[in-house]
């Protein structure tokens, strides 16, 4: 597996947090490489990382890009809004 560089993203899509469904791949289907997140509205973001960790990011300010590769944003525990997946 090569090194991914997410300094500049080429694709983006608004996501709906879910406790059961992962963020799809940028081309559709299964997302195994993850994506990073832009958070448009302040709050808490609970994610599942590509390493299988469930993590809460507390106090995320509006306009933040989380530089963590994630597979899922959980609806339970996430209060931030306007979350966009970046690939």
PDB file of N, CA, C and O in Angstrom:
ATOM      1  N   UNK A   1       0.852  -1.169   0.000  1.00  0.00           N
ATOM      2  CA  UNK A   1       0.000   0.000   0.000  1.00  0.00           C
ATOM      3  C   UNK A   1       0.895   1.228   0.000  1.00  0.00           C
ATOM      4  O   UNK A   1       1.835   1.322   0.789  1.00  0.00           O
ATOM      5  N   UNK A   2       0.602   2.155  -0.878  1.00  0.00           N
ATOM      6  CA  UNK A   2       1.388   3.367  -0.988  1.00  0.00           C
ATOM      7  C   UNK A   2       0.992   4.403   0.043  1.00  0.00           C
ATOM      8  O   UNK A   2      -0.018   4.260   0.731  1.00  0.00           O
ATOM      9  N   UNK A   3       1.784   5.428   0.143  1.00  0.00           N
ATOM     10  CA  UNK A   3       1.512   6.534   1.048  1.00  0.00           C
ATOM     11  C   UNK A   3       0.491   7.461   0.392  1.00  0.00           C
ATOM     12  O   UNK A   3       0.660   7.864  -0.759  1.00  0.00           O
ATOM     13  N   UNK A   4      -0.552   7.792   1.116  1.00  0.00           N
ATOM     14  CA  UNK A   4      -1.562   8.703   0.596  1.00  0.00           C
ATOM     15  C   UNK A   4      -1.255  10.113   1.053  1.00  0.00           C
ATOM     16  O   UNK A   4      -0.879  10.334   2.205  1.00  0.00           O
ATOM     17  N   UNK A   5      -1.415  11.063   0.153  1.00  0.00           N
ATOM     18  CA  UNK A   5      -1.181  12.456   0.479  1.00  0.00           C
ATOM     19  C   UNK A   5      -2.511  13.199   0.392  1.00  0.00           C
ATOM     20  O   UNK A   5      -3.042  13.402  -0.699  1.00  0.00           O
ATOM     21  N   UNK A   6      -3.047  13.603   1.543  1.00  0.00           N
ATOM     22  CA  UNK A   6      -4.326  14.285   1.576  1.00  0.00           C
ATOM     23  C   UNK A   6      -4.169  15.783   1.798  1.00  0.00           C
ATOM     24  O   UNK A   6      -5.069  16.420   2.344  1.00  0.00           O
ATOM     25  N   UNK A   7      -3.031  16.361   1.381  1.00  0.00           N
ATOM     26  CA  UNK A   7      -2.831  17.790   1.532  1.00  0.00           C
ATOM     27  C   UNK A   7      -3.826  18.542   0.655  1.00  0.00           C
ATOM     28  O   UNK A   7      -4.403  19.543   1.078  1.00  0.00           O
ATOM     29  N   UNK A   8      -4.021  18.057  -0.560  1.00  0.00           N
ATOM     30  CA  UNK A   8      -5.009  18.638  -1.461  1.00  0.00           C
ATOM     31  C   UNK A   8      -5.928  17.526  -1.935  1.00  0.00           C
ATOM     32  O   UNK A   8      -5.473  16.493  -2.427  1.00  0.00           O
ATOM     33  N   UNK A   9      -7.216  17.748  -1.783  1.00  0.00           N
ATOM     34  CA  UNK A   9      -8.192  16.749  -2.168  1.00  0.00           C
ATOM     35  C   UNK A   9      -8.690  17.022  -3.575  1.00  0.00           C
ATOM     36  O   UNK A   9      -8.793  18.171  -4.004  1.00  0.00           O
ATOM     37  N   UNK A  10      -8.994  15.955  -4.277  1.00  0.00           N
ATOM     38  CA  UNK A  10      -9.508  16.081  -5.626  1.00  0.00           C
ATOM     39  C   UNK A  10     -11.004  15.841  -5.724  1.00  0.00           C
ATOM     40  O   UNK A  10     -11.631  16.179  -6.728  1.00  0.00           O
ATOM     41  N   UNK A  11     -11.576  15.252  -4.671  1.00  0.00           N
ATOM     42  CA  UNK A  11     -13.006  14.946  -4.662  1.00  0.00           C
ATOM     43  C   UNK A  11     -13.573  15.283  -3.288  1.00  0.00           C
ATOM     44  O   UNK A  11     -12.856  15.293  -2.287  1.00  0.00           O
ATOM     45  N   UNK A  12     -14.885  15.559  -3.262  1.00  0.00           N
ATOM     46  CA  UNK A  12     -15.561  15.887  -2.007  1.00  0.00           C
ATOM     47  C   UNK A  12     -17.023  15.490  -2.103  1.00  0.00           C
ATOM     48  O   UNK A  12     -17.612  15.519  -3.184  1.00  0.00           O
ATOM     49  N   UNK A  13     -17.613  15.115  -0.960  1.00  0.00           N
ATOM     50  CA  UNK A  13     -19.040  14.782  -0.918  1.00  0.00           C
ATOM     51  C   UNK A  13     -19.559  14.997   0.492  1.00  0.00           C
ATOM     52  O   UNK A  13     -18.915  14.623   1.473  1.00  0.00           O
ATOM     53  N   UNK A  14     -20.734  15.607   0.578  1.00  0.00           N
ATOM     54  CA  UNK A  14     -21.387  15.744   1.884  1.00  0.00           C
ATOM     55  C   UNK A  14     -21.739  14.355   2.384  1.00  0.00           C
ATOM     56  O   UNK A  14     -22.118  13.484   1.602  1.00  0.00           O
ATOM     57  N   UNK A  15     -21.611  14.148   3.701  1.00  0.00           N
ATOM     58  CA  UNK A  15     -21.939  12.841   4.254  1.00  0.00           C
ATOM     59  C   UNK A  15     -23.029  12.959   5.299  1.00  0.00           C
ATOM     60  O   UNK A  15     -23.228  14.009   5.909  1.00  0.00           O
ATOM     61  N   UNK A  16     -23.725  11.856   5.488  1.00  0.00           N
ATOM     62  CA  UNK A  16     -24.723  11.735   6.538  1.00  0.00           C
ATOM     63  C   UNK A  16     -24.168  10.778   7.582  1.00  0.00           C
ATOM     64  O   UNK A  16     -23.923   9.612   7.273  1.00  0.00           O
ATOM     65  N   UNK A  17     -23.963  11.244   8.815  1.00  0.00           N
ATOM     66  CA  UNK A  17     -23.466  10.336   9.853  1.00  0.00           C
ATOM     67  C   UNK A  17     -24.386   9.133  10.027  1.00  0.00           C
ATOM     68  O   UNK A  17     -25.605   9.252   9.907  1.00  0.00           O
ATOM     69  N   UNK A  18     -23.791   7.970  10.311  1.00  0.00           N
ATOM     70  CA  UNK A  18     -24.536   6.732  10.495  1.00  0.00           C
ATOM     71  C   UNK A  18     -23.811   5.840  11.489  1.00  0.00           C
ATOM     72  O   UNK A  18     -22.581   5.782  11.499  1.00  0.00           O
ATOM     73  N   UNK A  19     -24.569   5.149  12.318  1.00  0.00           N
ATOM     74  CA  UNK A  19     -23.966   4.210  13.271  1.00  0.00           C
ATOM     75  C   UNK A  19     -23.650   2.862  12.627  1.00  0.00           C
ATOM     76  O   UNK A  19     -22.958   2.043  13.231  1.00  0.00           O
ATOM     77  N   UNK A  20     -24.149   2.614  11.401  1.00  0.00           N
ATOM     78  CA  UNK A  20     -23.994   1.302  10.783  1.00  0.00           C
ATOM     79  C   UNK A  20     -23.375   1.310   9.393  1.00  0.00           C
ATOM     80  O   UNK A  20     -22.888   0.276   8.935  1.00  0.00           O
ATOM     81  N   UNK A  21     -23.383   2.453   8.711  1.00  0.00           N
ATOM     82  CA  UNK A  21     -22.935   2.500   7.318  1.00  0.00           C
ATOM     83  C   UNK A  21     -21.659   3.321   7.191  1.00  0.00           C
ATOM     84  O   UNK A  21     -21.589   4.462   7.648  1.00  0.00           O
ATOM     85  N   UNK A  22     -20.643   2.717   6.557  1.00  0.00           N
ATOM     86  CA  UNK A  22     -19.399   3.437   6.298  1.00  0.00           C
ATOM     87  C   UNK A  22     -19.578   4.444   5.164  1.00  0.00           C
ATOM     88  O   UNK A  22     -20.502   4.327   4.359  1.00  0.00           O
ATOM     89  N   UNK A  23     -18.698   5.420   5.111  1.00  0.00           N
ATOM     90  CA  UNK A  23     -18.671   6.384   4.008  1.00  0.00           C
ATOM     91  C   UNK A  23     -18.267   5.610   2.757  1.00  0.00           C
ATOM     92  O   UNK A  23     -17.248   4.919   2.777  1.00  0.00           O
ATOM     93  N   UNK A  24     -19.030   5.703   1.672  1.00  0.00           N
ATOM     94  CA  UNK A  24     -18.664   4.955   0.461  1.00  0.00           C
ATOM     95  C   UNK A  24     -17.348   5.441  -0.125  1.00  0.00           C
ATOM     96  O   UNK A  24     -16.871   6.529   0.196  1.00  0.00           O
ATOM     97  N   UNK A  25     -16.778   4.628  -0.976  1.00  0.00           N
ATOM     98  CA  UNK A  25     -15.592   5.023  -1.719  1.00  0.00           C
ATOM     99  C   UNK A  25     -15.931   6.202  -2.621  1.00  0.00           C
ATOM    100  O   UNK A  25     -17.090   6.385  -2.993  1.00  0.00           O
ATOM    101  N   UNK A  26     -14.950   6.989  -2.969  1.00  0.00           N
ATOM    102  CA  UNK A  26     -15.159   8.127  -3.855  1.00  0.00           C
ATOM    103  C   UNK A  26     -15.735   7.671  -5.197  1.00  0.00           C
ATOM    104  O   UNK A  26     -16.442   8.434  -5.855  1.00  0.00           O
ATOM    105  N   UNK A  27     -15.442   6.451  -5.604  1.00  0.00           N
ATOM    106  CA  UNK A  27     -15.954   5.925  -6.871  1.00  0.00           C
ATOM    107  C   UNK A  27     -17.140   4.991  -6.666  1.00  0.00           C
ATOM    108  O   UNK A  27     -17.587   4.339  -7.609  1.00  0.00           O
ATOM    109  N   UNK A  28     -17.653   4.923  -5.435  1.00  0.00           N
ATOM    110  CA  UNK A  28     -18.740   4.005  -5.118  1.00  0.00           C
ATOM    111  C   UNK A  28     -18.180   2.703  -4.569  1.00  0.00           C
ATOM    112  O   UNK A  28     -17.011   2.389  -4.791  1.00  0.00           O
ATOM    113  N   UNK A  29     -18.989   1.957  -3.868  1.00  0.00           N
ATOM    114  CA  UNK A  29     -18.539   0.678  -3.317  1.00  0.00           C
ATOM    115  C   UNK A  29     -17.849   0.846  -1.976  1.00  0.00           C
ATOM    116  O   UNK A  29     -18.066   1.827  -1.264  1.00  0.00           O
ATOM    117  N   UNK A  30     -17.013  -0.132  -1.644  1.00  0.00           N
ATOM    118  CA  UNK A  30     -16.370  -0.195  -0.336  1.00  0.00           C
ATOM    119  C   UNK A  30     -15.214   0.781  -0.221  1.00  0.00           C
ATOM    120  O   UNK A  30     -14.392   0.896  -1.130  1.00  0.00           O
ATOM    121  N   UNK A  31     -15.156   1.482   0.902  1.00  0.00           N
ATOM    122  CA  UNK A  31     -14.092   2.449   1.180  1.00  0.00           C
ATOM    123  C   UNK A  31     -13.113   1.815   2.160  1.00  0.00           C
ATOM    124  O   UNK A  31     -13.410   1.719   3.351  1.00  0.00           O
ATOM    125  N   UNK A  32     -11.953   1.382   1.678  1.00  0.00           N
ATOM    126  CA  UNK A  32     -10.956   0.781   2.563  1.00  0.00           C
ATOM    127  C   UNK A  32      -9.803   1.727   2.873  1.00  0.00           C
ATOM    128  O   UNK A  32      -9.066   1.505   3.833  1.00  0.00           O
ATOM    129  N   UNK A  33      -9.638   2.774   2.077  1.00  0.00           N
ATOM    130  CA  UNK A  33      -8.538   3.717   2.264  1.00  0.00           C
ATOM    131  C   UNK A  33      -8.914   4.877   3.171  1.00  0.00           C
ATOM    132  O   UNK A  33      -8.040   5.598   3.650  1.00  0.00           O
ATOM    133  N   UNK A  34     -10.219   5.064   3.413  1.00  0.00           N
ATOM    134  CA  UNK A  34     -10.681   6.154   4.255  1.00  0.00           C
ATOM    135  C   UNK A  34     -10.659   7.495   3.536  1.00  0.00           C
ATOM    136  O   UNK A  34     -10.250   7.602   2.380  1.00  0.00           O
ATOM    137  N   UNK A  35     -11.101   8.489   4.241  1.00  0.00           N
ATOM    138  CA  UNK A  35     -11.106   9.859   3.738  1.00  0.00           C
ATOM    139  C   UNK A  35     -10.824  10.768   4.929  1.00  0.00           C
ATOM    140  O   UNK A  35     -10.877  10.332   6.079  1.00  0.00           O
ATOM    141  N   UNK A  36     -10.527  12.023   4.649  1.00  0.00           N
ATOM    142  CA  UNK A  36     -10.426  12.990   5.733  1.00  0.00           C
ATOM    143  C   UNK A  36     -11.712  13.790   5.738  1.00  0.00           C
ATOM    144  O   UNK A  36     -12.501  13.699   4.797  1.00  0.00           O
ATOM    145  N   UNK A  37     -11.934  14.572   6.779  1.00  0.00           N
ATOM    146  CA  UNK A  37     -13.205  15.265   6.947  1.00  0.00           C
ATOM    147  C   UNK A  37     -13.023  16.761   7.086  1.00  0.00           C
ATOM    148  O   UNK A  37     -12.114  17.240   7.765  1.00  0.00           O
ATOM    149  N   UNK A  38     -13.910  17.488   6.426  1.00  0.00           N
ATOM    150  CA  UNK A  38     -14.065  18.914   6.679  1.00  0.00           C
ATOM    151  C   UNK A  38     -15.303  19.052   7.546  1.00  0.00           C
ATOM    152  O   UNK A  38     -16.351  18.489   7.230  1.00  0.00           O
ATOM    153  N   UNK A  39     -15.186  19.803   8.645  1.00  0.00           N
ATOM    154  CA  UNK A  39     -16.304  20.001   9.568  1.00  0.00           C
ATOM    155  C   UNK A  39     -16.751  21.456   9.463  1.00  0.00           C
ATOM    156  O   UNK A  39     -16.015  22.371   9.832  1.00  0.00           O
ATOM    157  N   UNK A  40     -17.964  21.658   8.957  1.00  0.00           N
ATOM    158  CA  UNK A  40     -18.471  23.003   8.731  1.00  0.00           C
ATOM    159  C   UNK A  40     -19.128  23.644   9.929  1.00  0.00           C
ATOM    160  O   UNK A  40     -19.159  24.870  10.036  1.00  0.00           O
ATOM    161  N   UNK A  41     -19.664  22.824  10.850  1.00  0.00           N
ATOM    162  CA  UNK A  41     -20.352  23.352  12.029  1.00  0.00           C
ATOM    163  C   UNK A  41     -19.761  22.794  13.305  1.00  0.00           C
ATOM    164  O   UNK A  41     -19.577  21.583  13.425  1.00  0.00           O
ATOM    165  N   UNK A  42     -19.465  23.650  14.251  1.00  0.00           N
ATOM    166  CA  UNK A  42     -18.803  23.307  15.509  1.00  0.00           C
ATOM    167  C   UNK A  42     -19.496  22.169  16.247  1.00  0.00           C
ATOM    168  O   UNK A  42     -20.722  22.060  16.224  1.00  0.00           O
ATOM    169  N   UNK A  43     -18.700  21.318  16.905  1.00  0.00           N
ATOM    170  CA  UNK A  43     -19.270  20.264  17.740  1.00  0.00           C
ATOM    171  C   UNK A  43     -18.319  19.112  17.955  1.00  0.00           C
ATOM    172  O   UNK A  43     -17.102  19.243  17.829  1.00  0.00           O
ATOM    173  N   UNK A  44     -18.917  17.967  18.286  1.00  0.00           N
ATOM    174  CA  UNK A  44     -18.193  16.718  18.530  1.00  0.00           C
ATOM    175  C   UNK A  44     -18.325  15.842  17.292  1.00  0.00           C
ATOM    176  O   UNK A  44     -19.389  15.782  16.675  1.00  0.00           O
ATOM    177  N   UNK A  45     -17.234  15.162  16.930  1.00  0.00           N
ATOM    178  CA  UNK A  45     -17.268  14.217  15.817  1.00  0.00           C
ATOM    179  C   UNK A  45     -16.763  12.876  16.336  1.00  0.00           C
ATOM    180  O   UNK A  45     -15.645  12.776  16.843  1.00  0.00           O
ATOM    181  N   UNK A  46     -17.603  11.841  16.204  1.00  0.00           N
ATOM    182  CA  UNK A  46     -17.185  10.481  16.558  1.00  0.00           C
ATOM    183  C   UNK A  46     -16.952   9.721  15.267  1.00  0.00           C
ATOM    184  O   UNK A  46     -17.831   9.664  14.407  1.00  0.00           O
ATOM    185  N   UNK A  47     -15.749   9.126  15.126  1.00  0.00           N
ATOM    186  CA  UNK A  47     -15.384   8.451  13.884  1.00  0.00           C
ATOM    187  C   UNK A  47     -14.873   7.037  14.141  1.00  0.00           C
ATOM    188  O   UNK A  47     -14.503   6.673  15.257  1.00  0.00           O
ATOM    189  N   UNK A  48     -14.867   6.258  13.063  1.00  0.00           N
ATOM    190  CA  UNK A  48     -14.189   4.971  13.006  1.00  0.00           C
ATOM    191  C   UNK A  48     -13.016   5.155  12.054  1.00  0.00           C
ATOM    192  O   UNK A  48     -13.209   5.458  10.876  1.00  0.00           O
ATOM    193  N   UNK A  49     -11.798   4.974  12.562  1.00  0.00           N
ATOM    194  CA  UNK A  49     -10.604   5.162  11.731  1.00  0.00           C
ATOM    195  C   UNK A  49     -10.347   3.916  10.882  1.00  0.00           C
ATOM    196  O   UNK A  49     -10.936   2.861  11.117  1.00  0.00           O
ATOM    197  N   UNK A  50      -9.458   4.052   9.891  1.00  0.00           N
ATOM    198  CA  UNK A  50      -9.131   2.888   9.073  1.00  0.00           C
ATOM    199  C   UNK A  50      -8.428   1.810   9.888  1.00  0.00           C
ATOM    200  O   UNK A  50      -8.372   0.655   9.466  1.00  0.00           O
ATOM    201  N   UNK A  51      -7.894   2.170  11.047  1.00  0.00           N
ATOM    202  CA  UNK A  51      -7.262   1.201  11.931  1.00  0.00           C
ATOM    203  C   UNK A  51      -8.238   0.506  12.865  1.00  0.00           C
ATOM    204  O   UNK A  51      -7.842  -0.351  13.656  1.00  0.00           O
ATOM    205  N   UNK A  52      -9.534   0.877  12.777  1.00  0.00           N
ATOM    206  CA  UNK A  52     -10.548   0.235  13.603  1.00  0.00           C
ATOM    207  C   UNK A  52     -10.810   0.911  14.938  1.00  0.00           C
ATOM    208  O   UNK A  52     -11.518   0.357  15.778  1.00  0.00           O
ATOM    209  N   UNK A  53     -10.254   2.098  15.148  1.00  0.00           N
ATOM    210  CA  UNK A  53     -10.445   2.821  16.403  1.00  0.00           C
ATOM    211  C   UNK A  53     -11.697   3.687  16.347  1.00  0.00           C
ATOM    212  O   UNK A  53     -11.934   4.379  15.356  1.00  0.00           O
ATOM    213  N   UNK A  54     -12.498   3.649  17.408  1.00  0.00           N
ATOM    214  CA  UNK A  54     -13.613   4.581  17.558  1.00  0.00           C
ATOM    215  C   UNK A  54     -13.127   5.722  18.439  1.00  0.00           C
ATOM    216  O   UNK A  54     -12.733   5.511  19.586  1.00  0.00           O
ATOM    217  N   UNK A  55     -13.160   6.939  17.890  1.00  0.00           N
ATOM    218  CA  UNK A  55     -12.577   8.087  18.569  1.00  0.00           C
ATOM    219  C   UNK A  55     -13.544   9.261  18.547  1.00  0.00           C
ATOM    220  O   UNK A  55     -14.211   9.508  17.543  1.00  0.00           O
ATOM    221  N   UNK A  56     -13.617   9.992  19.677  1.00  0.00           N
ATOM    222  CA  UNK A  56     -14.365  11.246  19.747  1.00  0.00           C
ATOM    223  C   UNK A  56     -13.395  12.406  19.579  1.00  0.00           C
ATOM    224  O   UNK A  56     -12.349  12.440  20.226  1.00  0.00           O
ATOM    225  N   UNK A  57     -13.733  13.348  18.723  1.00  0.00           N
ATOM    226  CA  UNK A  57     -13.018  14.619  18.632  1.00  0.00           C
ATOM    227  C   UNK A  57     -13.954  15.660  19.229  1.00  0.00           C
ATOM    228  O   UNK A  57     -14.986  15.988  18.643  1.00  0.00           O
ATOM    229  N   UNK A  58     -13.591  16.174  20.393  1.00  0.00           N
ATOM    230  CA  UNK A  58     -14.426  17.135  21.117  1.00  0.00           C
ATOM    231  C   UNK A  58     -14.027  18.564  20.777  1.00  0.00           C
ATOM    232  O   UNK A  58     -12.851  18.856  20.557  1.00  0.00           O
ATOM    233  N   UNK A  59     -15.012  19.448  20.735  1.00  0.00           N
ATOM    234  CA  UNK A  59     -14.743  20.873  20.536  1.00  0.00           C
ATOM    235  C   UNK A  59     -14.154  21.210  19.185  1.00  0.00           C
ATOM    236  O   UNK A  59     -13.326  22.116  19.080  1.00  0.00           O
ATOM    237  N   UNK A  60     -14.563  20.500  18.148  1.00  0.00           N
ATOM    238  CA  UNK A  60     -14.041  20.782  16.812  1.00  0.00           C
ATOM    239  C   UNK A  60     -14.655  22.093  16.314  1.00  0.00           C
ATOM    240  O   UNK A  60     -15.876  22.193  16.200  1.00  0.00           O
ATOM    241  N   UNK A  61     -13.835  23.088  16.019  1.00  0.00           N
ATOM    242  CA  UNK A  61     -14.374  24.366  15.545  1.00  0.00           C
ATOM    243  C   UNK A  61     -14.862  24.274  14.093  1.00  0.00           C
ATOM    244  O   UNK A  61     -14.381  23.454  13.311  1.00  0.00           O
ATOM    245  N   UNK A  62     -15.805  25.114  13.762  1.00  0.00           N
ATOM    246  CA  UNK A  62     -16.269  25.199  12.376  1.00  0.00           C
ATOM    247  C   UNK A  62     -15.100  25.533  11.457  1.00  0.00           C
ATOM    248  O   UNK A  62     -14.251  26.357  11.795  1.00  0.00           O
ATOM    249  N   UNK A  63     -15.064  24.896  10.309  1.00  0.00           N
ATOM    250  CA  UNK A  63     -14.007  25.157   9.337  1.00  0.00           C
ATOM    251  C   UNK A  63     -12.770  24.302   9.506  1.00  0.00           C
ATOM    252  O   UNK A  63     -11.746  24.565   8.876  1.00  0.00           O
ATOM    253  N   UNK A  64     -12.847  23.284  10.347  1.00  0.00           N
ATOM    254  CA  UNK A  64     -11.696  22.418  10.619  1.00  0.00           C
ATOM    255  C   UNK A  64     -11.634  21.257   9.639  1.00  0.00           C
ATOM    256  O   UNK A  64     -12.664  20.693   9.269  1.00  0.00           O
ATOM    257  N   UNK A  65     -10.428  20.901   9.220  1.00  0.00           N
ATOM    258  CA  UNK A  65     -10.206  19.672   8.474  1.00  0.00           C
ATOM    259  C   UNK A  65      -9.500  18.699   9.407  1.00  0.00           C
ATOM    260  O   UNK A  65      -8.400  18.969   9.890  1.00  0.00           O
ATOM    261  N   UNK A  66     -10.152  17.552   9.657  1.00  0.00           N
ATOM    262  CA  UNK A  66      -9.561  16.525  10.517  1.00  0.00           C
ATOM    263  C   UNK A  66      -8.648  15.655   9.667  1.00  0.00           C
ATOM    264  O   UNK A  66      -9.109  14.981   8.746  1.00  0.00           O
ATOM    265  N   UNK A  67      -7.360  15.667   9.971  1.00  0.00           N
ATOM    266  CA  UNK A  67      -6.359  14.940   9.198  1.00  0.00           C
ATOM    267  C   UNK A  67      -6.208  13.512   9.711  1.00  0.00           C
ATOM    268  O   UNK A  67      -5.107  13.069  10.037  1.00  0.00           O
ATOM    269  N   UNK A  68      -7.324  12.803   9.778  1.00  0.00           N
ATOM    270  CA  UNK A  68      -7.356  11.409  10.210  1.00  0.00           C
ATOM    271  C   UNK A  68      -8.158  10.652   9.165  1.00  0.00           C
ATOM    272  O   UNK A  68      -9.255  11.080   8.806  1.00  0.00           O
ATOM    273  N   UNK A  69      -7.637   9.541   8.672  1.00  0.00           N
ATOM    274  CA  UNK A  69      -8.369   8.763   7.665  1.00  0.00           C
ATOM    275  C   UNK A  69      -9.466   7.962   8.345  1.00  0.00           C
ATOM    276  O   UNK A  69      -9.202   7.128   9.211  1.00  0.00           O
ATOM    277  N   UNK A  70     -10.696   8.228   7.941  1.00  0.00           N
ATOM    278  CA  UNK A  70     -11.854   7.622   8.592  1.00  0.00           C
ATOM    279  C   UNK A  70     -12.699   6.824   7.604  1.00  0.00           C
ATOM    280  O   UNK A  70     -12.732   7.096   6.404  1.00  0.00           O
ATOM    281  N   UNK A  71     -13.380   5.827   8.164  1.00  0.00           N
ATOM    282  CA  UNK A  71     -14.309   5.012   7.391  1.00  0.00           C
ATOM    283  C   UNK A  71     -15.758   5.383   7.672  1.00  0.00           C
ATOM    284  O   UNK A  71     -16.623   5.211   6.814  1.00  0.00           O
ATOM    285  N   UNK A  72     -16.025   5.896   8.882  1.00  0.00           N
ATOM    286  CA  UNK A  72     -17.403   6.178   9.278  1.00  0.00           C
ATOM    287  C   UNK A  72     -17.434   7.365  10.232  1.00  0.00           C
ATOM    288  O   UNK A  72     -16.530   7.559  11.046  1.00  0.00           O
ATOM    289  N   UNK A  73     -18.498   8.153  10.111  1.00  0.00           N
ATOM    290  CA  UNK A  73     -18.831   9.169  11.105  1.00  0.00           C
ATOM    291  C   UNK A  73     -20.117   8.684  11.765  1.00  0.00           C
ATOM    292  O   UNK A  73     -21.135   8.501  11.097  1.00  0.00           O
ATOM    293  N   UNK A  74     -20.067   8.481  13.063  1.00  0.00           N
ATOM    294  CA  UNK A  74     -21.213   7.959  13.800  1.00  0.00           C
ATOM    295  C   UNK A  74     -22.260   9.049  14.025  1.00  0.00           C
ATOM    296  O   UNK A  74     -21.923  10.203  14.288  1.00  0.00           O
ATOM    297  N   UNK A  75     -23.532   8.668  13.917  1.00  0.00           N
ATOM    298  CA  UNK A  75     -24.596   9.629  14.214  1.00  0.00           C
ATOM    299  C   UNK A  75     -24.733   9.813  15.719  1.00  0.00           C
ATOM    300  O   UNK A  75     -24.960  10.924  16.197  1.00  0.00           O
ATOM    301  N   UNK A  76     -24.593   8.710  16.471  1.00  0.00           N
ATOM    302  CA  UNK A  76     -24.650   8.796  17.928  1.00  0.00           C
ATOM    303  C   UNK A  76     -23.327   9.351  18.440  1.00  0.00           C
ATOM    304  O   UNK A  76     -22.274   8.752  18.221  1.00  0.00           O
ATOM    305  N   UNK A  77     -23.378  10.469  19.106  1.00  0.00           N
ATOM    306  CA  UNK A  77     -22.172  11.084  19.653  1.00  0.00           C
ATOM    307  C   UNK A  77     -21.638  12.226  18.806  1.00  0.00           C
ATOM    308  O   UNK A  77     -20.802  12.999  19.273  1.00  0.00           O
ATOM    309  N   UNK A  78     -22.107  12.347  17.560  1.00  0.00           N
ATOM    310  CA  UNK A  78     -21.653  13.442  16.692  1.00  0.00           C
ATOM    311  C   UNK A  78     -22.664  14.581  16.756  1.00  0.00           C
ATOM    312  O   UNK A  78     -23.848  14.398  16.476  1.00  0.00           O
ATOM    313  N   UNK A  79     -22.170  15.770  17.132  1.00  0.00           N
ATOM    314  CA  UNK A  79     -23.036  16.950  17.176  1.00  0.00           C
ATOM    315  C   UNK A  79     -22.628  17.988  16.128  1.00  0.00           C
ATOM    316  O   UNK A  79     -23.387  18.913  15.840  1.00  0.00           O
ATOM    317  N   UNK A  80     -21.437  17.836  15.562  1.00  0.00           N
ATOM    318  CA  UNK A  80     -20.980  18.753  14.510  1.00  0.00           C
ATOM    319  C   UNK A  80     -21.861  18.577  13.275  1.00  0.00           C
ATOM    320  O   UNK A  80     -22.470  17.526  13.075  1.00  0.00           O
ATOM    321  N   UNK A  81     -21.916  19.617  12.458  1.00  0.00           N
ATOM    322  CA  UNK A  81     -22.766  19.593  11.263  1.00  0.00           C
ATOM    323  C   UNK A  81     -21.970  19.937  10.018  1.00  0.00           C
ATOM    324  O   UNK A  81     -20.803  20.323  10.085  1.00  0.00           O
ATOM    325  N   UNK A  82     -22.630  19.786   8.887  1.00  0.00           N
ATOM    326  CA  UNK A  82     -22.034  20.136   7.586  1.00  0.00           C
ATOM    327  C   UNK A  82     -20.683  19.460   7.379  1.00  0.00           C
ATOM    328  O   UNK A  82     -19.686  20.112   7.069  1.00  0.00           O
ATOM    329  N   UNK A  83     -20.670  18.140   7.558  1.00  0.00           N
ATOM    330  CA  UNK A  83     -19.434  17.358   7.426  1.00  0.00           C
ATOM    331  C   UNK A  83     -19.295  16.903   5.983  1.00  0.00           C
ATOM    332  O   UNK A  83     -20.244  16.405   5.378  1.00  0.00           O
ATOM    333  N   UNK A  84     -18.096  17.084   5.443  1.00  0.00           N
ATOM    334  CA  UNK A  84     -17.811  16.742   4.059  1.00  0.00           C
ATOM    335  C   UNK A  84     -16.615  15.782   4.026  1.00  0.00           C
ATOM    336  O   UNK A  84     -15.589  16.027   4.659  1.00  0.00           O
ATOM    337  N   UNK A  85     -16.770  14.694   3.278  1.00  0.00           N
ATOM    338  CA  UNK A  85     -15.667  13.745   3.067  1.00  0.00           C
ATOM    339  C   UNK A  85     -14.782  14.281   1.946  1.00  0.00           C
ATOM    340  O   UNK A  85     -15.276  14.769   0.929  1.00  0.00           O
ATOM    341  N   UNK A  86     -13.478  14.184   2.143  1.00  0.00           N
ATOM    342  CA  UNK A  86     -12.493  14.639   1.150  1.00  0.00           C
ATOM    343  C   UNK A  86     -11.574  13.478   0.784  1.00  0.00           C
ATOM    344  O   UNK A  86     -11.066  12.771   1.654  1.00  0.00           O
ATOM    345  N   UNK A  87     -11.368  13.294  -0.534  1.00  0.00           N
ATOM    346  CA  UNK A  87     -10.475  12.245  -1.013  1.00  0.00           C
ATOM    347  C   UNK A  87      -9.426  12.851  -1.887  1.00  0.00           C
ATOM    348  O   UNK A  87      -8.563  12.138  -2.401  1.00  0.00           O
TER     349      UNK A  87
END
